[in-house]
Amino acid sequence: MTPDTMALRLSKPHTSPARPGAGTAELAGRARKLLTDGDLAGYRALFGEAARETDLHRRYAVRKELLQAGLAAPRGTIQQIAPVFIAVATEGLAILDEQPSEPLLLNFVGIALYELGALAGAKALFQAAYRLDPELTFVKRNLDEIARRRRDGVVPRLPAAVASALRSLESDAKRTANRARPAEGMTITLSMIVRDEESMLPRCLEAVAEHVDEIVIVDTGSTDRTIEIAREFGAKVIEAEWTGDFAAARNISFEAATSDWIVYLDADEVMGEGQAARLRELTGRVWREAFFLVENNHTGDLEDGTSVHHNALRVFRNRPEYRFEGRIHEQIAHRLPGYLAERIETTDVRMEHFGYLGVVREEKDKSRRNLELLQRQLEENGETPFLHFNLGSEHGALGEAGLALEHFRKAWEGVNADGNVRAFGFAPSLASRLTAALRIAKEIDALERHVEEALVIFPGFTDLVFEAGLAHLHTDNHPRARELFSRCVEMGDAPSVYSATIGCGSYAAFGALGEVERAMGDLDAAEASLRRALAENPRFLGAVEPLAQVLLARDVAAADVAAEIHALAGEDTPALRFLLAVPLYEAGAAEEAERELRAVLARQPHAAPARVALAEAAEVAAQVAPEAPAAPAAAQSELFARLAGGEPPAALDAAFARARDAGLGAEPLALFEAWRALLGGDRPHATLPAGASELLFAIFEALLRVQDVDAFVALLPLADWAPLDARDRRERMAQLYLRRGFADSAADEWAAACEELGPDAAALAGLAAVAFVRGDHEDAALFANAAQDLEPGHAGARRVLERLGL
């Protein structure tokens, strides 16, 4: 057998291993020396030393290295090397007797038997290894090699003692191969941490509950129906005080898990259709320690078909040493035996993550909270590339581009200084986000250099080229942008291991290419590219407006344009209709545009600022004809958008004129005029009309929801002019603050109500809720009991007492 053939059969998945410990290297080195010296007894004695290793992963690693050392022993005649192969087979089968489902070890013993001519035993072992792990292509090649050798009729001449021992070993090999099967009856626990997830949790649990043996949920202070929902699905609920440490909360759930395996999810994550049942199959692969799932992160604000996918480590053996670390963006992978590539498998089992959709992220108010926790982590543990990566991500989510770029640069410098960028699991995401930050900063030359540098490290990472294309598109360098987007199409979507954005090499690239071609006046090419974008993803809203513009520019009738877009799009959503209305109005097709807007309003009759997609409302709503049925709603949306955006007096004058022409009611007009007076430094001249209160509080809620604190503070004095009695006003403001996560402001409102107007049950129950959120359970009980004394059975007080177990 040639060295090349041996290398082929020993091939195994590439990894960037951490050091498994000095013992492994030391024993392997001794094994090679003993084999070179011909000391076979000394070599076999090393297996006894390896068996005494207490760490199960290091024990496996050193045994594997010893077997490999035997297979790679110095060559001579078959008579000289045969005793070494007998030793490898004997020791290997003894190891496999403890746990036969070890594909790599089955392969190693099979090689030893193959070299000795025991082809039936070798074939049984190779087949067993391949049955366990069909991804081991080199095992398939070994099976082919057996077939070739049988055809050639090659039978090695062995020493008598070897031949005698071989018969028994071959029988043992066949029995071992028969036992080498996935384990049966393994159990799995779903572990979660939650807080106020009543809107998300049912969907998550519904998809997975029947496919796991146990559900353990740690609740960190829910004030809604989260706990009740969890128990309806049979979950074991542990109520734990929130300490600002995600790792600690997750570890509580792991400590309570009793199954063989753990899968962990967040409430905004859902196993894909038909995917949860596949978890059971994974549990039988006991030669693995953990599995990556493919996580599809839905992004954007309108669920516009954009998403990012990456490999997420979510399933692992239930071992006490596998625990998280880190207050936020907690990590567990470093606790796993990453130096053993065969212990961790990347699967195609899919899960959907909805937590990055704009509307969900706004409701969670995540970024400010995350920054606070990251700052605490920085103070406790010092700076690391991963910490800078997370800080950059949160600043980026808040629109703080300069700070985001600063942290991403530090993180990139840190991973490069280590010398092995690919060893950092977050490095692909970092490379992509640094590219985006450079684009936003308009540092085009630096961006181009970074993209080419990163592509050397992450070949095929289309997202980086796509970002470069956007940079040139936004600076009107259309030829370069066209070149880059065409390159994206040629590359195709990047692999999920890069946490890639789906579409950067397909539908989104075609959409961007179409926009560039339209800007360059090549309408034929633009139409073809944009049609291709919608053909590849009918839900991709980014192609709707530019395709409509291209068709209108080619003198296609407005009604036909609308019909064509609706035929191409996958779903008739309000967002689609709104985006279609924009180019129709711009082209003067008022009737067709109003038809689209009326459909939006019919589908979203109660969505005040959202009626006309707030982000474009100020511009689009201004074009709604005053006699149109949608005109009052459009006028109200326009006034909200322009006042919240602090637009200049001339723009406001025109907007108010359009609102009056559209017939906007006197009450909302009075409210918006009072808002404008405040922005100008004046006080309203009178109390707001009675009907304006509901709109005012809806505006307050909307501003806090999008974290526009400056606009909220500017409008806040109007609360005193609302036609409400003082106690009701304090109560409504307090409830608003608590809903949006401003517990201190909520406490101030309820405390002021008690001081100015005397204690009542509602204010005391509110103070109890605030105390509970803060983790001050003693005060929470005190306030809740006081509320019950004033109003026995008060619902809010009762809920707090139930949370306290009282």
Secondary structure, DSSP 8 states (H G I E B T S, - for coil): --HHHHHHHH-----------HHHHHHHHHHHHHHHHT-HHHHHHHHHHHHT-SSHHHHHHHHHHHHHHHHTS----HHHHHHHHHHHHHHHHHHHHH----HHHHHHHHHHHHHTT-HHHHHHHHHHHHHH-TT-HHHHHHHHHHHHHHHHT------HHHHHHHHHHHHHHHHHHHH-S--SS--EEEEEEESS-TTTHHHHHHHHGGGSSEEEEEES---SSHHHHHHHTT-EEEE----S-HHHHHHHHHHH--SSEEEE--TTEEE-TTTTTHHHHHHT-TT-SEEEEEEEEE-SSS--S-EEEEEEEEEEE--TT---B-SSS-B-GGGS-TT-GGGEEEEEEEEEE-TTSHHHHHHHTHHHHHHHHHHHHHHHH---HHHHHHHHHHHHHTT-HHHHHHHHHHHHHHHHHHT-GGGSTTHHHHHHHHHHHHHHTT-HHHHHHHHHHHHHHSTT-HHHHHHHHHHHHHTT-HHHHHHHHHHHHHH-S--GGG-EEETTTTHHHHHHHHHHHHHTT-HHHHHHHHHHHHHH-TT-GGGHHHHHHHHHHTT--HHHHHHHHHHHSSS--HHHHHHHHHHHHHTT-HHHHHHHHHHHHHH-TT-TGGGG-HHHHHHHGGGS-TTSTTHHHHHHHHHHHHHHTT--HHHHHHHHHHHHHTT--HHHHHHHHHHHHHHTT---SS---TTHHHHHHHHHHHHHHTT-HHHHHHHGGGGGGSSS-HHHHHHHHHHHHHHTT-HHHHHHHHHHHHHHH---HHHHHHHHHHHHHHT-HHHHHHHHHHHHHHSTT-HHHHHHHHHTT-
